[in-house]
Amino acid sequence: MIKRIVEVSQAGTFLSVKLGQLVVRRDGQAVGQVPCEDIGVLLVDHTGVTYTHSVLTTLLEHGAAVVICNGQHHPAGMLMPMEGNSVQT
């Protein structure tokens, strides 16, 4: 199965996990949700996005990468799962 790339690039967006789903909220309203096992990359491209710790750990447990961008929309860092990652070994 091809994994999804989820880009979050709007200020005021809040990400959380509920029942194995990545939940995207804006202004307190859920605007979307995606099963965490379907996500290959989460790209956070705005400094005004907030997320819970469980978003990061759940996505990493499912093998997804998390890319964080800076204010100029360039990648500033990347979180990769430890298991199965040859860079750490």
PyMOL CGO cylinders between C-alpha atoms (Angstrom):
from pymol import cmd
from pymol.cgo import CYLINDER

trace = [
    CYLINDER, 0.00, 0.00, 0.00, 1.27, 3.47, -0.84, 0.3, 1, 1, 1, 1, 1, 1,
    CYLINDER, 1.27, 3.47, -0.84, 1.57, 5.65, 2.24, 0.3, 1, 1, 1, 1, 1, 1,
    CYLINDER, 1.57, 5.65, 2.24, 0.15, 9.18, 2.35, 0.3, 1, 1, 1, 1, 1, 1,
    CYLINDER, 0.15, 9.18, 2.35, 2.01, 12.44, 2.71, 0.3, 1, 1, 1, 1, 1, 1,
    CYLINDER, 2.01, 12.44, 2.71, 0.12, 14.79, 5.02, 0.3, 1, 1, 1, 1, 1, 1,
    CYLINDER, 0.12, 14.79, 5.02, 1.09, 18.48, 4.84, 0.3, 1, 1, 1, 1, 1, 1,
    CYLINDER, 1.09, 18.48, 4.84, -0.04, 20.90, 7.53, 0.3, 1, 1, 1, 1, 1, 1,
    CYLINDER, -0.04, 20.90, 7.53, 0.66, 24.51, 6.56, 0.3, 1, 1, 1, 1, 1, 1,
    CYLINDER, 0.66, 24.51, 6.56, -1.97, 26.70, 8.19, 0.3, 1, 1, 1, 1, 1, 1,
    CYLINDER, -1.97, 26.70, 8.19, -1.62, 28.63, 11.46, 0.3, 1, 1, 1, 1, 1, 1,
    CYLINDER, -1.62, 28.63, 11.46, -4.00, 27.69, 14.22, 0.3, 1, 1, 1, 1, 1, 1,
    CYLINDER, -4.00, 27.69, 14.22, -4.03, 24.00, 13.30, 0.3, 1, 1, 1, 1, 1, 1,
    CYLINDER, -4.03, 24.00, 13.30, -4.00, 21.51, 16.18, 0.3, 1, 1, 1, 1, 1, 1,
    CYLINDER, -4.00, 21.51, 16.18, -3.00, 17.87, 15.66, 0.3, 1, 1, 1, 1, 1, 1,
    CYLINDER, -3.00, 17.87, 15.66, -3.89, 15.05, 18.01, 0.3, 1, 1, 1, 1, 1, 1,
    CYLINDER, -3.89, 15.05, 18.01, -4.44, 11.29, 17.94, 0.3, 1, 1, 1, 1, 1, 1,
    CYLINDER, -4.44, 11.29, 17.94, -7.74, 9.61, 18.78, 0.3, 1, 1, 1, 1, 1, 1,
    CYLINDER, -7.74, 9.61, 18.78, -8.43, 5.90, 18.32, 0.3, 1, 1, 1, 1, 1, 1,
    CYLINDER, -8.43, 5.90, 18.32, -5.44, 5.47, 16.00, 0.3, 1, 1, 1, 1, 1, 1,
    CYLINDER, -5.44, 5.47, 16.00, -6.44, 8.39, 13.79, 0.3, 1, 1, 1, 1, 1, 1,
    CYLINDER, -6.44, 8.39, 13.79, -4.54, 11.64, 13.26, 0.3, 1, 1, 1, 1, 1, 1,
    CYLINDER, -4.54, 11.64, 13.26, -7.14, 14.32, 13.95, 0.3, 1, 1, 1, 1, 1, 1,
    CYLINDER, -7.14, 14.32, 13.95, -6.72, 17.78, 12.39, 0.3, 1, 1, 1, 1, 1, 1,
    CYLINDER, -6.72, 17.78, 12.39, -8.57, 20.65, 14.11, 0.3, 1, 1, 1, 1, 1, 1,
    CYLINDER, -8.57, 20.65, 14.11, -8.94, 24.32, 13.28, 0.3, 1, 1, 1, 1, 1, 1,
    CYLINDER, -8.94, 24.32, 13.28, -10.81, 26.73, 15.53, 0.3, 1, 1, 1, 1, 1, 1,
    CYLINDER, -10.81, 26.73, 15.53, -11.87, 23.82, 17.74, 0.3, 1, 1, 1, 1, 1, 1,
    CYLINDER, -11.87, 23.82, 17.74, -13.59, 21.98, 14.88, 0.3, 1, 1, 1, 1, 1, 1,
    CYLINDER, -13.59, 21.98, 14.88, -12.32, 18.70, 13.42, 0.3, 1, 1, 1, 1, 1, 1,
    CYLINDER, -12.32, 18.70, 13.42, -11.61, 19.29, 9.72, 0.3, 1, 1, 1, 1, 1, 1,
    CYLINDER, -11.61, 19.29, 9.72, -10.13, 15.90, 8.92, 0.3, 1, 1, 1, 1, 1, 1,
    CYLINDER, -10.13, 15.90, 8.92, -8.68, 12.66, 10.16, 0.3, 1, 1, 1, 1, 1, 1,
    CYLINDER, -8.68, 12.66, 10.16, -6.40, 10.03, 8.69, 0.3, 1, 1, 1, 1, 1, 1,
    CYLINDER, -6.40, 10.03, 8.69, -5.49, 6.57, 10.03, 0.3, 1, 1, 1, 1, 1, 1,
    CYLINDER, -5.49, 6.57, 10.03, -1.96, 6.78, 11.44, 0.3, 1, 1, 1, 1, 1, 1,
    CYLINDER, -1.96, 6.78, 11.44, -0.92, 3.53, 9.75, 0.3, 1, 1, 1, 1, 1, 1,
    CYLINDER, -0.92, 3.53, 9.75, -1.70, 5.11, 6.34, 0.3, 1, 1, 1, 1, 1, 1,
    CYLINDER, -1.70, 5.11, 6.34, 0.71, 8.04, 6.84, 0.3, 1, 1, 1, 1, 1, 1,
    CYLINDER, 0.71, 8.04, 6.84, 4.24, 7.83, 5.44, 0.3, 1, 1, 1, 1, 1, 1,
    CYLINDER, 4.24, 7.83, 5.44, 5.29, 11.45, 6.03, 0.3, 1, 1, 1, 1, 1, 1,
    CYLINDER, 5.29, 11.45, 6.03, 3.84, 14.24, 8.17, 0.3, 1, 1, 1, 1, 1, 1,
    CYLINDER, 3.84, 14.24, 8.17, 5.12, 17.59, 6.87, 0.3, 1, 1, 1, 1, 1, 1,
    CYLINDER, 5.12, 17.59, 6.87, 4.60, 20.47, 9.32, 0.3, 1, 1, 1, 1, 1, 1,
    CYLINDER, 4.60, 20.47, 9.32, 5.17, 23.64, 7.29, 0.3, 1, 1, 1, 1, 1, 1,
    CYLINDER, 5.17, 23.64, 7.29, 4.00, 26.42, 9.60, 0.3, 1, 1, 1, 1, 1, 1,
    CYLINDER, 4.00, 26.42, 9.60, 5.32, 27.67, 12.92, 0.3, 1, 1, 1, 1, 1, 1,
    CYLINDER, 5.32, 27.67, 12.92, 1.75, 28.17, 14.21, 0.3, 1, 1, 1, 1, 1, 1,
    CYLINDER, 1.75, 28.17, 14.21, 0.87, 24.45, 14.21, 0.3, 1, 1, 1, 1, 1, 1,
    CYLINDER, 0.87, 24.45, 14.21, 0.56, 22.70, 17.59, 0.3, 1, 1, 1, 1, 1, 1,
    CYLINDER, 0.56, 22.70, 17.59, 0.54, 18.98, 18.22, 0.3, 1, 1, 1, 1, 1, 1,
    CYLINDER, 0.54, 18.98, 18.22, 0.55, 16.53, 21.08, 0.3, 1, 1, 1, 1, 1, 1,
    CYLINDER, 0.55, 16.53, 21.08, 3.42, 14.26, 21.99, 0.3, 1, 1, 1, 1, 1, 1,
    CYLINDER, 3.42, 14.26, 21.99, 1.29, 11.24, 21.09, 0.3, 1, 1, 1, 1, 1, 1,
    CYLINDER, 1.29, 11.24, 21.09, 1.10, 12.48, 17.48, 0.3, 1, 1, 1, 1, 1, 1,
    CYLINDER, 1.10, 12.48, 17.48, 4.86, 12.13, 17.16, 0.3, 1, 1, 1, 1, 1, 1,
    CYLINDER, 4.86, 12.13, 17.16, 5.19, 8.81, 18.99, 0.3, 1, 1, 1, 1, 1, 1,
    CYLINDER, 5.19, 8.81, 18.99, 2.20, 7.16, 17.30, 0.3, 1, 1, 1, 1, 1, 1,
    CYLINDER, 2.20, 7.16, 17.30, 3.37, 8.14, 13.81, 0.3, 1, 1, 1, 1, 1, 1,
    CYLINDER, 3.37, 8.14, 13.81, 6.90, 6.93, 14.54, 0.3, 1, 1, 1, 1, 1, 1,
    CYLINDER, 6.90, 6.93, 14.54, 5.54, 3.63, 15.85, 0.3, 1, 1, 1, 1, 1, 1,
    CYLINDER, 5.54, 3.63, 15.85, 3.77, 3.18, 12.51, 0.3, 1, 1, 1, 1, 1, 1,
    CYLINDER, 3.77, 3.18, 12.51, 6.96, 3.88, 10.56, 0.3, 1, 1, 1, 1, 1, 1,
    CYLINDER, 6.96, 3.88, 10.56, 6.17, 7.42, 9.43, 0.3, 1, 1, 1, 1, 1, 1,
    CYLINDER, 6.17, 7.42, 9.43, 8.69, 10.25, 9.17, 0.3, 1, 1, 1, 1, 1, 1,
    CYLINDER, 8.69, 10.25, 9.17, 7.92, 13.68, 10.60, 0.3, 1, 1, 1, 1, 1, 1,
    CYLINDER, 7.92, 13.68, 10.60, 9.47, 16.70, 8.84, 0.3, 1, 1, 1, 1, 1, 1,
    CYLINDER, 9.47, 16.70, 8.84, 9.47, 20.09, 10.59, 0.3, 1, 1, 1, 1, 1, 1,
    CYLINDER, 9.47, 20.09, 10.59, 9.97, 23.23, 8.47, 0.3, 1, 1, 1, 1, 1, 1,
    CYLINDER, 9.97, 23.23, 8.47, 11.26, 26.63, 9.55, 0.3, 1, 1, 1, 1, 1, 1,
    CYLINDER, 11.26, 26.63, 9.55, 9.82, 30.10, 8.92, 0.3, 1, 1, 1, 1, 1, 1,
    CYLINDER, 9.82, 30.10, 8.92, 11.20, 30.13, 5.35, 0.3, 1, 1, 1, 1, 1, 1,
    CYLINDER, 11.20, 30.13, 5.35, 9.40, 26.84, 4.55, 0.3, 1, 1, 1, 1, 1, 1,
    CYLINDER, 9.40, 26.84, 4.55, 12.66, 24.88, 4.38, 0.3, 1, 1, 1, 1, 1, 1,
    CYLINDER, 12.66, 24.88, 4.38, 13.07, 21.59, 6.28, 0.3, 1, 1, 1, 1, 1, 1,
    CYLINDER, 13.07, 21.59, 6.28, 14.67, 22.27, 9.65, 0.3, 1, 1, 1, 1, 1, 1,
    CYLINDER, 14.67, 22.27, 9.65, 14.62, 18.73, 11.00, 0.3, 1, 1, 1, 1, 1, 1,
    CYLINDER, 14.62, 18.73, 11.00, 13.27, 15.23, 10.62, 0.3, 1, 1, 1, 1, 1, 1,
    CYLINDER, 13.27, 15.23, 10.62, 12.11, 12.56, 13.06, 0.3, 1, 1, 1, 1, 1, 1,
    CYLINDER, 12.11, 12.56, 13.06, 12.62, 8.98, 11.92, 0.3, 1, 1, 1, 1, 1, 1,
    CYLINDER, 12.62, 8.98, 11.92, 11.64, 5.71, 13.61, 0.3, 1, 1, 1, 1, 1, 1,
    CYLINDER, 11.64, 5.71, 13.61, 14.56, 4.04, 15.40, 0.3, 1, 1, 1, 1, 1, 1,
    CYLINDER, 14.56, 4.04, 15.40, 13.47, 0.52, 14.49, 0.3, 1, 1, 1, 1, 1, 1,
    CYLINDER, 13.47, 0.52, 14.49, 14.61, -0.45, 11.02, 0.3, 1, 1, 1, 1, 1, 1,
    CYLINDER, 14.61, -0.45, 11.02, 16.52, 2.79, 10.39, 0.3, 1, 1, 1, 1, 1, 1,
    CYLINDER, 16.52, 2.79, 10.39, 20.01, 1.99, 9.11, 0.3, 1, 1, 1, 1, 1, 1,
    CYLINDER, 20.01, 1.99, 9.11, 21.39, 5.47, 9.89, 0.3, 1, 1, 1, 1, 1, 1,
    CYLINDER, 21.39, 5.47, 9.89, 21.25, 4.81, 13.66, 0.3, 1, 1, 1, 1, 1, 1,
    CYLINDER, 21.25, 4.81, 13.66, 22.64, 1.27, 13.35, 0.3, 1, 1, 1, 1, 1, 1,
]
cmd.load_cgo(trace, "trace")
